[in-house]
Amino acid sequence: MTIGISIALILSSMLMILLVLLHKGKGGGLSDLFGGGFSSSFGGSSVVERNLDRLTIITGVVWFVCIIALGLLLKP
């Protein structure tokens, strides 16, 4: 059980990093440095931005649940 949750935590962490970098930057910063060219092609579509926000929130909740579950499982 612990291994499965650890794998889910690693995958959700990597996905969270990717999703945060894909967000449209509000000027200067890592999102413009790495994802600026890619996100500019989606800049006009508010549906894509809303779906990206939703996916980021869902991934964050999964990440948080994995952290709590691992903390409870590994508690002595």
N, C-alpha and C positions, 0 to 999 in steps of 0.2 A: 504494500500500500504506500509506504514511504517513497519507494523508488518511482512509482507512478505519479505521485504528486510532485516529486522533484523534477521529473521530466516535463510535466505540464507547466511547472514554474519556469523552467528554462525556456521552453517554447513560447510561453506568453511574454516573457521578458524580451526575447528577441523580436517578437511581433510588435510589442509596445515601442521599442526603439525605432523600428521601421515606420510605424504609423505616425509617431511624433515627428520624425524627420520629413514625412510626406506632407505634413500640414503646411498651408500657405503661410509664409513668414510675414510679419508685420514690419519688416525692415531689418537688415543686417542680422547676422547670427548664423547658427548652425543650419537652420532650415533653408536659408538662402544659399549657404555654401554647398550643401549636399543635395538638397531637393529643389532648389530654385528653378532649374530648367525643366524638371519633370513636372512640378506642380503648376508651372505657368501655363501648360497646355490644358489643365483642368480648371484654370482660374475663373472662367466665365460660367461654369456650371455649379450652381448652388446645391443641386441634388447630390452631386459627387462629394461636395464638402460636408453636407449633412450626414451622408452615409459614412464618410471617413470619421466624423465626430462620433457617431453612434458606435462604430466598430472600435474606436479607441476607448470609449467608455466601457464597452462590454469586455474588452481585453483587460482593462484596468481592474474591473470587478473580479474577473477570473484570477488575475495576478494576486489581488488582495485575499481572496478566498484560499488560494494555495498557500500563501504566507501564514494565514491563521491556522489552516489545517496542519501544516508542518510544525508550527509552534505547539499545537495541542498534542500531536503525535509524539514529538520528541521530548516533551516535558517529562522529567524524571518522576 
